[in-house]
Amino acid sequence: MTELAFLNRTLDQELAAIARGASLECLVCGEFLLRRPAGHACLECGTLVWDGLEVPESEL
């Protein structure tokens, strides 16, 4: 019988996966993220995952 492997990731691992482009799933609602020039944005819930300290105005 095949064993199940649990896939529990920390927030740091999830954010690193989004930054690498390995994951495009919103951490809040689970919808797809829209790739923007300096980060990612969720069209469904408005979450922004941005590089740097300044967060721009959202145009969603």
CYANA upper distance limits for C-alpha pairs under 8 A (distance plus 0.5 A):
  9 ARG  CA     13 GLN  CA      6.44
  9 ARG  CA     14 GLU  CA      7.00
 10 THR  CA     14 GLU  CA      6.84
 11 LEU  CA     15 LEU  CA      6.63
 12 ASP  CA     16 ALA  CA      6.61
 13 GLN  CA     17 ALA  CA      6.67
 14 GLU  CA     18 ILE  CA      6.83
 14 GLU  CA     23 SER  CA      8.20
 14 GLU  CA     27 LEU  CA      8.38
 15 LEU  CA     19 ALA  CA      6.66
 16 ALA  CA     20 ARG  CA      6.64
 17 ALA  CA     21 GLY  CA      6.63
 17 ALA  CA     22 ALA  CA      5.49
 17 ALA  CA     23 SER  CA      5.80
 18 ILE  CA     22 ALA  CA      6.42
 18 ILE  CA     23 SER  CA      5.32
 18 ILE  CA     24 LEU  CA      6.52
 18 ILE  CA     25 GLU  CA      8.30
 19 ALA  CA     39 GLY  CA      8.12
 24 LEU  CA     32 PHE  CA      6.05
 24 LEU  CA     33 LEU  CA      5.65
 24 LEU  CA     34 LEU  CA      8.30
 25 GLU  CA     30 GLY  CA      5.87
 25 GLU  CA     31 GLU  CA      6.14
 25 GLU  CA     32 PHE  CA      5.33
 25 GLU  CA     33 LEU  CA      6.28
 26 CYS  CA     30 GLY  CA      5.11
 26 CYS  CA     31 GLU  CA      5.82
 26 CYS  CA     32 PHE  CA      6.43
 26 CYS  CA     33 LEU  CA      6.26
 26 CYS  CA     42 CYS  CA      6.86
 26 CYS  CA     47 THR  CA      8.12
 28 VAL  CA     45 CYS  CA      8.17
 28 VAL  CA     47 THR  CA      7.87
 29 CYS  CA     44 GLU  CA      8.19
 29 CYS  CA     45 CYS  CA      7.31
 31 GLU  CA     42 CYS  CA      7.61
 31 GLU  CA     44 GLU  CA      7.38
 32 PHE  CA     42 CYS  CA      7.17
 33 LEU  CA     40 HIS  CA      6.45
 33 LEU  CA     41 ALA  CA      5.91
 33 LEU  CA     42 CYS  CA      5.21
 33 LEU  CA     43 LEU  CA      7.65
 34 LEU  CA     40 HIS  CA      6.00
 34 LEU  CA     41 ALA  CA      5.61
 34 LEU  CA     42 CYS  CA      6.47
 34 LEU  CA     43 LEU  CA      7.60
 35 ARG  CA     39 GLY  CA      6.80
 35 ARG  CA     40 HIS  CA      5.09
 35 ARG  CA     41 ALA  CA      7.06
 36 ARG  CA     40 HIS  CA      5.74
 36 ARG  CA     41 ALA  CA      7.42
 38 ALA  CA     50 TRP  CA      6.60
 38 ALA  CA     51 ASP  CA      6.32
 39 GLY  CA     48 LEU  CA      7.95
 39 GLY  CA     49 VAL  CA      6.13
 39 GLY  CA     50 TRP  CA      4.74
 39 GLY  CA     51 ASP  CA      6.23
 40 HIS  CA     48 LEU  CA      6.46
 40 HIS  CA     49 VAL  CA      5.61
 40 HIS  CA     50 TRP  CA      6.75
 41 ALA  CA     46 GLY  CA      7.07
 41 ALA  CA     47 THR  CA      6.25
 41 ALA  CA     48 LEU  CA      5.05
 41 ALA  CA     49 VAL  CA      6.71
 42 CYS  CA     46 GLY  CA      5.57
 42 CYS  CA     47 THR  CA      5.72
 42 CYS  CA     48 LEU  CA      7.08
 43 LEU  CA     47 THR  CA      8.31
 43 LEU  CA     60 LEU  CA      6.75
 46 GLY  CA     58 SER  CA      8.37
 46 GLY  CA     60 LEU  CA      7.35
 50 TRP  CA     55 VAL  CA      7.17
